[in-house]
Amino acid sequence: MSTEITERQQEIINVSLDLIAESGIQSLTIKNLAKKIGFAESAIYRHYDNKIQILLAILDFFKQNTEPLFTNQLNSQENALIKIENLFYSHFEKFSTSPSLVPVIFSEEIFRNEIELTEKVKEIMNKNTKILKTIIELGQKNGEIRNDIDVSHLSVMIMGSLRIFIKQWYMSDYKFNLIEKGSELINSIKIMIKEQN
């Protein structure tokens, strides 16, 4: 269970994200961080034991920011297609305002040898996917989403396209407007999963 973070810890998280945005995730070291914030390395160690602890804190920060988005959509009175559309938009907005979250959230290859980080990413993905599946199931029951495709396949198609699209935006060095182009993707997904009456 995550505890409240201090103002100083939040500052370390924010500066870490700035550092990642400027020079990539590999540049996140305690030495670089201390230099950028402007205090001794020992001051960082008072708050976080190492780089892994900082990355875990960033993942927790992302988790706390995105979990309510999924829960709010699950509990909303909108139809399932609108709920999924809202989930996409809220992610596009989140990443547009904090693009340095992308290489952290989608760095499975970097995390491969770090069990704690892998587990944290898995925990976030599993929880969000579970809520998405519930939204899809409700949509199928209400005749809003096609029910000739398995719920788990639909959730992979939806989450997978979201992840790949955001990663393409990041790999292009943010060359296109994520929210603008994202609305085109959302429309395509809605056409694909909508129940054909």
Secondary structure, DSSP 8 states (H G I E B T S, - for coil): ------HHHHHHHHHHHHHHHHH-GGG--HHHHHHHHTS-HHHHHTT-SSHHHHHHHHHHHHHHHHHHHHHHHHHSSS-HHHHHHHHHHHHHHHHHH-TTHHHHHT-HHHHTT-HHHHHHHHHHHHHHHHHHHHHHHHHHHTTSB-SSS-HHHHHHHHHHHHHHHHHHHHHTTS-S-HHHHHHHHHHHHHHHHB---
